[in-house]
Amino acid sequence: MADESTQSIVIDAPPEKIMAIIADFPSYPDWANGMKEVEVLDTGSDGRAQQVRFAIDQGPVKDEYTLKYDWAADGLSVRWELVKGTMQKAQVGSYVLEPSGAGTKVTYTLSVQLVIPMIGLFRRKAEKLILDTALKELKKRAEKAA
């Protein structure tokens, strides 16, 4: 598996509001940069998505992939892994939410292994951009909704 990248941010919103945004996959194209299409393929008995197909287009990066989700019973974390992908051989990620004062500390961890090898420096830059964008856009969405 590829190296793992982790970043955290504090969002001025309660954990349940943030997790609701994370779990609302059909709205991703409205706020997540590069997300063109998101389709929930399967849901669990709790109504949460278990498999989701994504189509992204971020300039030179275009991909279509399906992720399988595992939601924590306490509502404070979600983990996912790649089921199938066009450009990816593997992907494992998670969001972990921790109450922090009046807000919530959100930690995003991601590990991606591409079909085509990428030089380490470029891969790390791409991972940093993905993590920065994901957390900042989630923060903007959650604080606007709070």
Number of C-alpha atoms within 10 A of each C-alpha: 10 14 11 15 16 15 15 17 16 19 24 19 20 20 23 13 15 23 19 12 16 15 16 13 18 13 15 20 16 12 13 17 15 16 18 16 17 20 16 17 13 13 13 12 7 8 8 16 21 18 20 20 19 20 16 18 14 11 7 6 9 14 15 17 19 22 23 18 23 16 19 11 8 7 13 17 19 20 18 19 19 19 17 16 18 12 15 17 17 18 22 19 19 19 21 19 24 15 15 15 10 10 15 22 19 25 18 22 17 22 17 20 18 15 12 8 8 11 7 10 9 10 17 15 11 12 18 16 11 14 20 16 14 16 21 16 15 21 20 13 17 21 16 10 11 10
